[in-house]
Amino acid sequence: MAPQQLTVVTRQRILDLLVVERVWWWGDLDEVRFLERLYDLDALEGDGYRRATAREDIWQHCVNNDDWPPEWVFTDARFGLNSDSPQPLMDFLAEMLHPVVRRDPAEVQRLAEKLNDILAKDGFELYPAEYISGLPVYAGGPRASFHGARPDLKFEARPLLTDPRVLHEHQERIRAGLERDPAAAIASCKELVESLCKIILEHQGVEYPRGEDLPPLFRRVTTLLGLNADAVAGSSKASATVVKILRTLTTTVQGLAELRNQLGLGHGRTAPSPALARHARLALNSTVTVTEFVLDTWQDRTERGELSPRSA
């Protein structure tokens, strides 16, 4: 099977986006400081005349004289952004979103979404691979599953989550383990949902036993959010259908906990876990579905005034 490629159409759409919207790829740096994060500019040749290295060449034309158009880098063979391999361009785009390069998180999110809309047509994506001070550090590559190769629940976009660091930590462990350590990824999926349930209960001032496991914790959250009551106002049939779906959702969470115990790291196993990457992705997809639904419902109930945080 031939490796995935970025088509000429996708490459042109990316360039059009940057040029038309005047998105300077070097962000808050300059061209030299940006490119030296990706390339050894002193090892790359200059113009072969007055300037011996790429560093001298770029400084002369981009900083000193400023006579090169911003898009010059995409056709300069020294940087490989127009080569047959998609990875140099994916690495370049990911670096454009780095917190050191762009300091405005809202701008980074907007740009990531626009680039991903274009890249998705060829089966590629930019995704948070890790976090620095709560800010995403992106990487790029082929999409590997329904929810993408790694979970990205955009916790920063959830105003009720005032401190999502522990959820980010779970996400990072899931990303790291999907292929290399599926059992650990399964355990982290369960722990992410468990942590979210505790965060919501504590935010709303609902007490729970400290050693309580995921299924009863999730039941407390569904009760708090009114998911077992009138789910669709004014329609008993629709409410009954939603309740069925919610019961299935609860069963999914129950199964997630059991999957962790049976294929994950629990109970002091005496033999290697038989968990495979596909089992970890099943846990991941269940986690994303449950987490997004719960967060959306929590936000909706709060905005409607049906929930209010505990008194300080």
C-alpha positions as CSV (number, residue, x, y, z in Angstrom):
1,M,0.0,0.0,0.0
2,A,1.4,3.4,-1.0
3,P,2.0,5.9,1.9
4,Q,-0.5,8.7,2.3
5,Q,0.3,11.9,0.5
6,L,-0.7,15.5,0.6
7,T,-2.0,16.4,-2.8
8,V,-1.0,19.5,-4.7
9,V,-4.5,20.8,-4.1
10,T,-4.2,20.6,-0.3
11,R,-0.7,22.1,-0.4
12,Q,-2.0,25.0,-2.4
13,R,-5.0,25.5,-0.1
14,I,-2.7,25.7,2.9
15,L,-0.6,28.3,1.1
16,D,-3.7,30.3,0.1
17,L,-4.9,30.3,3.7
18,L,-1.6,31.7,5.0
19,V,-1.3,34.3,2.2
20,V,-4.9,35.5,2.0
21,E,-5.3,35.8,5.7
22,R,-1.8,37.2,6.2
23,V,-0.8,34.5,8.7
24,W,2.9,35.0,9.1
25,W,4.4,31.5,9.6
26,W,7.1,32.7,12.0
27,G,4.5,34.1,14.5
28,D,6.0,36.2,17.3
29,L,9.6,35.3,16.2
30,D,11.4,36.2,13.0
31,E,12.1,33.9,10.0
32,V,15.6,33.0,11.3
33,R,14.6,32.2,14.8
34,F,11.6,30.2,13.6
35,L,13.5,28.1,11.1
36,E,16.4,27.4,13.4
37,R,13.9,25.5,15.6
38,L,13.5,23.0,12.8
39,Y,16.7,23.1,10.7
40,D,20.4,23.5,11.2
41,L,20.7,26.8,9.3
42,D,24.5,26.9,9.5
43,A,24.7,23.5,7.8
44,L,22.5,24.5,4.9
45,E,24.1,26.3,2.0
46,G,23.6,30.0,1.3
47,D,23.3,31.7,-2.1
48,G,26.8,30.4,-3.0
49,Y,28.0,33.9,-3.7
50,R,28.2,36.4,-0.8
51,R,26.5,34.3,1.9
52,A,27.9,30.9,2.8
53,T,25.0,29.6,4.9
54,A,21.2,29.6,4.9
55,R,21.3,31.6,8.1
56,E,23.2,34.4,6.5
57,D,21.0,34.2,3.4
58,I,17.7,34.4,5.2
59,W,18.9,37.1,7.5
60,Q,19.9,39.3,4.5
61,H,16.7,38.8,2.6
62,C,14.1,38.6,5.4
63,V,15.4,40.7,8.2
64,N,18.0,43.1,6.8
65,N,16.5,43.9,3.4
66,D,13.1,42.3,3.7
67,D,12.9,41.7,0.0
68,W,11.6,38.1,0.0
69,P,7.8,37.5,0.0
70,P,6.5,35.5,3.1
71,E,5.7,32.4,1.0
72,W,9.3,32.0,-0.2
73,V,10.0,29.2,2.2
74,F,7.4,26.9,0.7
75,T,9.3,26.6,-2.6
76,D,12.8,26.7,-1.3
77,A,14.2,23.2,-1.8
78,R,16.5,23.5,1.2
79,F,13.5,23.0,3.5
80,G,11.7,20.3,1.7
81,L,8.2,21.7,2.2
82,N,7.2,20.9,-1.3
83,S,8.9,17.4,-1.4
84,D,7.1,14.1,-2.0
85,S,7.1,13.3,1.7
86,P,4.3,15.1,3.7
87,Q,6.2,15.0,7.0
88,P,8.4,18.1,6.5
89,L,5.3,20.3,5.8
90,M,3.4,18.6,8.7
91,D,6.3,19.4,11.1
92,F,6.5,22.9,9.8
93,L,2.7,23.5,10.3
94,A,2.9,22.0,13.8
95,E,5.8,24.3,14.7
96,M,3.7,27.3,13.6
97,L,1.3,26.5,16.5
98,H,4.0,26.1,19.2
99,P,3.3,28.3,22.3
100,V,6.8,29.9,21.9
101,V,6.0,30.8,18.3
102,R,2.4,31.9,18.8
103,R,1.5,33.3,22.3
104,D,-2.3,33.8,21.7
105,P,-4.1,30.5,22.5
106,A,-7.2,31.7,20.7
107,E,-5.2,32.4,17.5
108,V,-3.6,28.9,17.8
109,Q,-6.9,27.2,18.1
110,R,-8.5,29.0,15.2
111,L,-5.5,28.3,12.9
112,A,-5.3,24.7,14.0
113,E,-9.0,24.2,13.1
114,K,-8.7,25.9,9.7
115,L,-5.6,23.9,8.8
116,N,-7.2,20.6,10.0
117,D,-10.3,21.4,7.8
118,I,-7.9,21.4,4.8
119,L,-5.7,18.5,5.9
120,A,-8.6,16.2,6.7
121,K,-9.4,15.8,3.0
122,D,-6.1,13.9,2.6
123,G,-6.4,12.0,5.9
124,F,-4.0,14.1,7.9
125,E,-4.3,16.2,11.1
126,L,-2.5,18.4,13.6
127,Y,-3.1,17.2,17.1
128,P,-1.8,18.2,20.6
129,A,1.0,15.7,21.4
130,E,1.9,17.2,24.8
131,Y,1.3,20.3,26.9
132,I,3.6,23.1,28.2
133,S,2.1,25.2,31.0
134,G,-1.4,23.9,30.0
135,L,-0.8,25.0,26.3
136,P,-0.8,22.4,23.5
137,V,2.3,21.5,21.6
138,Y,1.2,20.1,18.3
139,A,2.5,17.3,16.1
140,G,1.2,16.3,12.6
141,G,0.6,13.1,10.8
142,P,-2.0,10.7,9.3
143,R,-5.3,10.4,11.1
144,A,-5.4,7.0,12.7
145,S,-8.9,6.5,14.1
146,F,-12.4,7.9,14.2
147,H,-11.5,10.5,16.8
148,G,-8.1,11.1,15.3
149,A,-4.9,9.4,16.4
150,R,-5.1,11.0,19.8
151,P,-7.8,12.5,22.0
152,D,-8.2,16.2,21.9
153,L,-11.1,17.2,24.1
154,K,-10.2,20.9,24.1
155,F,-10.6,21.4,27.9
156,E,-9.5,25.0,27.6
157,A,-12.7,25.7,25.7
158,R,-14.7,24.6,28.8
159,P,-15.2,27.5,31.1
160,L,-16.4,25.4,34.0
161,L,-13.1,23.5,34.0
162,T,-11.0,26.1,35.9
163,D,-8.1,23.7,36.3
164,P,-8.0,20.9,33.7
165,R,-4.4,19.9,34.3
166,V,-5.1,16.5,35.7
167,L,-7.3,15.8,32.6
168,H,-4.5,16.8,30.4
169,E,-2.2,14.5,32.2
170,H,-4.5,11.6,31.5
171,Q,-4.7,12.6,27.8
172,E,-1.0,12.6,27.5
173,R,-0.7,9.1,29.0
174,I,-3.4,7.9,26.6
175,R,-1.6,9.4,23.6
176,A,1.7,7.8,24.7
177,G,0.2,4.4,25.3
178,L,-2.2,3.8,22.4
179,E,0.4,2.0,20.3
180,R,3.2,1.4,22.7
181,D,1.4,0.4,25.9
182,P,-2.4,-0.2,25.2
183,A,-3.0,-1.5,28.8
184,A,-1.7,1.7,30.2
185,A,-3.9,3.7,27.8
186,I,-7.0,1.7,28.8
187,A,-6.2,2.5,32.5
188,S,-5.8,6.2,31.7
189,C,-9.1,6.3,29.8
190,K,-10.9,5.0,32.9
191,E,-9.1,7.4,35.1
192,L,-9.9,10.4,32.9
193,V,-13.6,9.8,33.1
194,E,-13.3,9.1,36.8
195,S,-11.4,12.4,37.4
196,L,-14.0,14.3,35.4
197,C,-16.8,12.9,37.5
198,K,-15.0,13.9,40.7
199,I,-14.3,17.4,39.3
200,I,-17.9,18.0,38.5
201,L,-19.2,16.6,41.8
202,E,-16.7,18.7,43.8
203,H,-17.5,21.8,41.7
204,Q,-21.2,21.4,42.6
205,G,-20.5,20.6,46.2
206,V,-21.8,17.0,46.0
207,E,-20.0,14.6,48.4
208,Y,-18.9,11.1,47.5
209,P,-16.9,8.4,49.2
210,R,-13.2,8.9,48.4
211,G,-12.6,5.3,47.3
212,E,-15.7,5.1,45.1
213,D,-15.2,3.5,41.7
214,L,-16.2,4.8,38.3
215,P,-19.7,3.3,37.8
216,P,-21.2,4.7,41.0
217,L,-19.4,8.0,40.5
218,F,-20.9,8.3,37.0
219,R,-24.4,7.5,38.5
220,R,-24.0,10.4,40.9
221,V,-23.1,12.7,37.9
222,T,-26.1,11.6,35.9
223,T,-28.3,12.2,38.9
224,L,-26.8,15.6,39.4
225,L,-27.2,16.6,35.8
226,G,-30.8,15.3,35.7
227,L,-30.0,12.7,33.0
228,N,-32.5,10.3,34.5
229,A,-35.4,12.7,34.6
230,D,-37.2,14.6,31.9
231,A,-34.5,14.6,29.2
232,V,-36.4,16.4,26.5
233,A,-38.9,18.9,27.8
234,G,-42.4,18.5,26.4
235,S,-41.9,15.2,24.7
236,S,-42.3,12.0,26.7
237,K,-41.5,9.8,23.8
238,A,-38.3,11.7,23.0
239,S,-37.4,11.6,26.7
240,A,-37.8,7.8,26.8
241,T,-35.5,7.5,23.8
242,V,-32.9,9.7,25.3
243,V,-33.1,7.8,28.5
244,K,-32.4,4.6,26.6
245,I,-29.4,6.2,25.0
246,L,-28.2,7.4,28.4
247,R,-28.6,3.9,29.8
248,T,-26.4,2.7,27.0
249,L,-23.9,5.4,27.8
250,T,-23.8,4.3,31.4
251,T,-23.2,0.8,30.3
252,T,-20.4,2.0,28.2
253,V,-18.8,3.6,31.2
254,Q,-19.3,0.4,33.2
255,G,-17.7,-1.6,30.4
256,L,-14.8,0.8,30.3
257,A,-14.1,0.1,33.9
258,E,-14.4,-3.7,33.3
259,L,-12.2,-3.4,30.2
260,R,-9.5,-1.7,32.3
261,N,-9.6,-4.5,34.8
262,Q,-9.7,-7.4,32.3
263,L,-7.2,-6.0,29.8
264,G,-5.5,-3.2,31.7
265,L,-3.1,-2.9,34.5
266,G,-5.3,-3.7,37.5
267,H,-5.3,-6.4,40.2
268,G,-1.6,-7.1,40.1
269,R,-1.5,-9.2,37.0
270,T,0.9,-12.2,36.9
271,A,1.1,-12.3,33.1
272,P,1.5,-9.7,30.4
273,S,-1.8,-7.9,29.4
274,P,-3.4,-9.2,26.2
275,A,-4.6,-5.7,25.4
276,L,-4.0,-4.6,21.8
277,A,-4.0,-1.1,20.2
278,R,-7.6,-1.7,18.9
279,H,-8.8,-2.4,22.5
280,A,-7.1,0.9,23.6
281,R,-8.9,2.8,20.8
282,L,-12.2,1.2,21.8
283,A,-11.6,2.6,25.3
284,L,-10.5,5.9,23.9
285,N,-13.6,6.3,21.6
286,S,-15.9,5.5,24.6
287,T,-14.0,8.0,26.7
288,V,-14.4,10.8,24.1
289,T,-18.1,10.1,23.7
290,V,-18.8,10.0,27.4
291,T,-16.7,13.0,28.3
292,E,-18.0,15.3,25.5
293,F,-21.6,14.5,26.4
294,V,-21.2,15.0,30.1
295,L,-19.3,18.3,29.6
296,D,-21.8,19.6,27.1
297,T,-24.7,18.7,29.5
298,W,-23.0,20.2,32.5
299,Q,-22.4,23.5,30.6
300,D,-26.0,23.5,29.3
301,R,-27.5,22.9,32.8
302,T,-25.4,25.7,34.2
303,E,-26.2,28.2,31.5
304,R,-29.9,27.5,32.1
305,G,-29.6,28.2,35.8
306,E,-30.5,24.7,36.8
307,L,-27.1,24.2,38.4
308,S,-24.9,26.6,40.4
309,P,-21.5,26.0,41.9
310,R,-21.1,25.4,45.6
311,S,-20.7,28.5,47.8
312,A,-17.0,29.6,48.3
